[in-house]
Amino acid sequence: MSMRCRLISIAWEIAGTRYHDPKFVKKTDSNIRFNKDAAIPFHVYNCRTSGGPFLIAWLKFFKKTIFYGNNGKTYGRFSSGSIVAQFANQLCPLYFEVTQMKEVMSTEQPCDLAYEFGDGLFDLDEFPSGFPKPVKHPHPFSDEVVIYIRHIGPGVLVGQAWQEGKELDQVPQKLCGEILMEHHKI
């Protein structure tokens, strides 16, 4: 594992120290400010993982877009920059719903938010310009994948992706290494 990948993993642990002091627990960047003048306002983040299995190796470097749905909920989408991945992004976009969350279900470690992928079929009428309509997620994303998020500082987040599984007796497993996310100013 490279030094940069190890630092991404360490960022998760460092972000976790905030939860040891009650006055810092409430300090998050969860009140994302959107440009209300835009048709459907959104924020873009550059993301990098600290590693993962071959099946999701294309997620080493990717972008994350967070946007408000017309139903009042917050959603997001992962997309990759390679030509092959861009084609896949249009055929099978990876959408998720952003929810408030207090802890990682598998480890009971504290967190701030969760990105819940569900089956991918979100009930939205509008999307940001150029976004494809949702379709059923491919495996492993269709198997109750959740990314738990911790705030590190302004515009910087770190997450852990877990495949929690639809089956009650399925043991949750980490989907990939930690994910560092930096807000990209447009």
N, C-alpha and C positions, 0 to 999 in steps of 0.2 A: 504494500500500500504506500503511495507517495506521501510526502510530507503534507501537501495541500489537502489530500483526502483525510489524513489523520486530523488536521486542523478543523475540518468540517465536523468530524465526529466529536472533537473536543468542544466545539461551539455549543453542541446540545447540552453537554455537562455544565459548561460555564453559564449558559442561559438558565439552567436549573437552580443555580445558587440564589437567584432572585427570590425564589419561593421560601427561603429560610427566614426572610425578614418581612414581617407583615406590611410594613410601609412600602416595600417595593413590589409586593404581589399585585397591587392594583395599577402599577405603572406599566401600561401596555400601549401599543400603537393600534389598538383594535378599532378606534374611531377613524377609519380611513376616510379622507376627504375626497369627494368626487366633484368633478366639474358639472354642476347641475345644468349648464347650458348645452351640454352635449346631448345628442339623441339618446344614447344609452352610455352613460359615463363608465369609464373603466381605468384600471391601473395595471401596468405591466411590470413583471419582475423577471430578472435574469436568475436562473437556477442552475445549481450544480450538485450532483450527488457525490458521496464518498465511495461509491461502488455499488455493484449489484449483479444479479445473475444475467446470463446471456439474453434471456427472454425479454428483459427490459433494458438492455444495454444502451439503446438509443436514448434513454433518459439521462445519460451522463451530463449533458448540457441541454437545457431546454428553457422555454419561456412559460410563465404563468400569467394569465390575465384574470383579474378579479373584476366583477361587474355586478350591478344591481339588476335583479329581474323586475319585471313589471308587476310581480305579485308581492313585492316588498322584501323578498329574501335576497341573500347575497350568494352569488355563484362564481365559479371559476372554470378555467380551461387550461390544460397543458398543451403545448405545441412545441415541435422541434424545428430546427433550422435546416436540416439536411434535405435535399431534394426528395429522396425516398420517403423520409418521415413526413414531409409536407404533404405528399400524396396520401399517405396513411392518415394524416390529421384531417383531411377533407372527407375521407371515407368513413373513418371511425374516430370522431373527436372524443377526447377524454374530458368530459365535464364533471364537475363536483359541486356540492352545496357546502357553503361555509357555515359552520355552527359554533356556538360558544361551547366550550368543553373544559372541565376542570382537571381531568386526569386521563392518562393513557390507559385504556381498558386492560391491556395485556400485562402491564408492569406496575400500574397504580402510581406512576410518576406524574407530577403535576404538568399541566400544559395550559394554554390559553384558548386555542381554537382547534377545530378539526375540519378537514376537508373530506367529506363523505361522498364516495363515488357512486354508491348504490348500483343500480343496473344501467345507469346512463340515460334513461328515458325521463328527463325532467319535463314537467308541464309548464313550458314557457311559450309565450306567443311571439316575443321579440328577442333578438340577440344583437350584439354590437355588429356593425357593418362588416361583412365578409366572413362571419362565423357560420359554419354549417349547422343544420338542424341536428339535434341529438339522435343517436342510434344506440342500440344495446351495446354495452361495453364488451370488448373481447376479454378472454381469460388472460391474466389473473385479475384484471380490474373489475370483473363482474362478480368476484367472490368476496364481497364486503371489504373492499380496500378502504382504509382510513389513514389519512396523513395527519398526525398530531403536530401542532405548531406551538413553538415558544417564541416570544419576542426577545430579540437581543438588544436592539436599539432602534432609533428612528429609521424606518425603511428597511430594516434587516430582520429576517426571520430565519429560524432553523426548524426543520421538521423530521419526524420519523414516520416512515410508511409501514403499515401493518396490514397483512392479509388475514383478516379475522375469521373469514369463512361463514358460509350460510348454514352449515351443519352444526348442530348444538354440541356435538362431541369433538369437533375439529379444534385442534390446538392452534392458536394464533401464531403466525410467524412473521418475522421482519421481511418485508418485500425487497428492500434495498438498504444501502447505508443511509446515513443522515443526508438531509437536503438543505443546502444553504440558499436563501432567496434574498436578492437585493433589489429594491425598488429601482426601476429604470425610468428616468425622467424623459418624457416625450417632448 
